[in-house]
Amino acid sequence: MAGHSKWANIKHRKAAQDNKRAKVFTRAIKEITIAARDGGGELDTNPSLRLAVQNAKGANMPKDTIERAIKKGTGGEGANLVEITFEGYASNGIAVFVEATTDNNNRTVASVRSIFNKYGGNLGTNGSLGFLFERKGIFTLKKETIETEDLEELEMELIDFGLEELTAFEDEVIIQTSFDEYGKMQSQLDDKNCIVSNAELQRIPVDTTTLRLEDGQKVMKLIDKMEEDDDVNAVYHNLEITEELINSL
């Protein structure tokens, strides 16, 4: 997959999430709750919680909301939350990988299947699409916190910590690592006092498929509806996000 295409997909996904502020908060609360439930409520001794809180702050979540989510996790309220995945196809053979967190598996399965069916897709068997995606660590840094002339130096420094790609946009810098080097990169960015607005593991398509505009719009409708579901955290796909498609949405 071409680099431009990959970053277009990542940027479009991030912009879509940013436009759904309530959904971003819902996801962040679940991540904090699960991290606190599984590893305790202290940021210094729970790296998963520290990362979840960092992402919540990057989304401008109020401090009291973060604290309530931590207390919810340590108090046992998040005991029923489980993370599940779904794999299926949208129309024209576009692969769709869904990550969700739920306290009611039957509800979530029914909802995800319904969206696939309603918008011309079908829910498949887990494990059938794994080869079409690679898990990558994606870090988003605010560009204003990095001197432009230091970007090349930063890139050279981070190669030893698993850097695969560093791409600068107008207002942010996106860093990609392999799945195995994700924790190492997180630690290094912390040590360098880099301000990371978001860090997460994403499923990046190995290749993408370009569709006619009308067909692409149909696929995006399914993806948008899936992302609106309260239990869904992330939706990944291998549709090529073209400028024409972005401008039509």
Residue pairs with C-beta under 8 A, 6 or more apart in sequence:
1 204
1 205
1 206
1 207
1 208
3 165
3 167
5 208
5 240
5 241
6 204
6 205
6 208
7 167
7 174
8 241
8 242
8 243
8 246
9 204
9 205
9 208
9 239
9 240
9 241
10 138
10 174
10 202
10 204
11 169
12 241
12 246
13 234
13 235
13 236
14 140
14 198
16 224
16 227
17 23
17 24
17 227
18 24
20 227
20 228
21 59
23 227
23 228
23 230
24 59
25 56
25 59
25 61
25 65
26 230
27 101
27 233
28 52
28 55
28 56
28 59
28 61
28 69
29 56
29 65
29 69
29 72
30 78
30 81
30 101
30 233
31 52
31 55
31 56
31 101
32 49
32 52
32 53
32 56
32 66
32 69
32 70
32 73
33 69
33 70
33 72
33 73
33 77
33 78
33 81
34 73
34 78
34 81
34 83
34 101
35 46
35 48
35 49
35 51
35 52
35 73
36 46
36 49
36 69
36 70
36 71
36 72
36 73
36 74
36 78
37 73
37 74
37 76
37 78
37 79
37 81
38 48
38 73
39 45
39 46
39 47
39 48
39 49
40 46
40 49
40 74
41 49
41 70
41 71
41 73
41 74
42 49
43 49
43 50
43 53
44 50
47 183
47 186
49 70
51 186
51 199
53 66
53 70
54 196
54 199
55 197
55 198
55 199
55 200
56 65
56 66
56 69
57 66
58 140
58 196
58 197
58 198
59 198
72 78
80 103
81 101
81 102
81 103
82 101
82 102
82 103
82 105
83 99
83 100
83 101
83 233
84 99
84 100
84 101
84 102
84 105
84 108
85 97
85 98
85 99
85 100
85 126
86 97
86 98
86 100
86 109
86 112
86 123
86 126
87 95
87 96
87 97
87 98
87 123
87 124
87 125
87 126
87 127
87 128
87 129
87 130
88 96
88 98
88 112
88 116
88 121
88 122
88 123
88 124
88 129
89 95
89 96
89 121
89 122
89 124
90 96
90 116
90 119
90 120
90 121
90 218
90 219
90 222
90 223
90 237
90 239
91 119
91 120
91 121
91 215
91 218
91 219
91 222
92 209
92 211
92 215
92 218
92 219
93 209
94 209
94 211
94 219
94 237
94 238
94 239
95 129
95 132
95 133
95 205
95 237
95 238
96 116
96 121
96 129
96 222
96 223
96 226
96 235
96 236
96 237
97 129
97 132
97 133
97 203
97 235
97 236
97 237
98 112
98 226
98 232
98 234
98 235
98 236
99 232
99 233
99 234
99 235
99 236
100 108
100 112
100 229
100 231
100 232
100 233
101 231
101 233
102 108
102 231
107 231
108 229
108 231
111 229
111 231
112 123
112 226
112 229
112 232
113 123
115 121
115 222
115 225
115 226
115 229
116 122
116 123
116 222
117 123
118 225
119 218
119 221
119 222
119 225
120 218
120 222
121 222
131 206
132 205
132 206
132 207
132 238
133 203
133 204
133 205
133 206
133 236
133 238
134 179
134 203
134 204
134 205
134 206
135 179
135 201
135 202
135 203
135 204
136 164
136 176
136 177
136 178
136 179
136 201
136 202
136 203
136 204
137 162
137 176
137 177
137 178
137 179
137 181
137 182
137 185
137 186
137 199
137 200
137 201
137 202
138 174
138 175
138 176
138 198
138 199
138 200
138 201
138 202
139 174
139 175
139 176
139 177
139 185
139 186
139 189
139 196
139 198
139 199
140 172
140 173
140 174
140 175
140 196
140 197
140 198
140 199
141 172
141 173
141 174
141 175
141 189
141 194
141 195
141 196
141 197
142 171
142 172
142 173
142 195
142 197
143 168
143 169
143 170
143 171
143 172
143 173
144 171
145 194
145 195
146 154
146 173
146 194
148 168
151 166
151 168
151 173
154 166
155 163
155 166
157 192
158 166
158 175
158 185
158 188
161 177
161 181
161 184
161 185
161 187
161 188
162 177
162 178
162 180
162 181
162 182
162 184
162 185
163 175
163 176
163 177
163 185
164 176
164 177
164 178
165 174
165 175
165 176
166 173
166 174
166 175
166 176
167 173
167 174
167 176
172 197
175 185
175 189
176 204
177 184
177 185
179 201
182 201
186 196
186 199
189 196
189 199
202 234
202 236
203 234
203 236
204 236
205 236
205 237
205 238
206 238
207 238
208 238
208 239
208 240
208 241
209 238
209 239
209 240
210 240
210 242
211 219
211 239
211 240
213 244
213 245
213 248
216 239
216 240
216 242
216 245
217 245
217 248
217 249
219 237
219 239
220 239
220 245
220 249
223 235
223 237
223 239
226 232
226 235
227 235
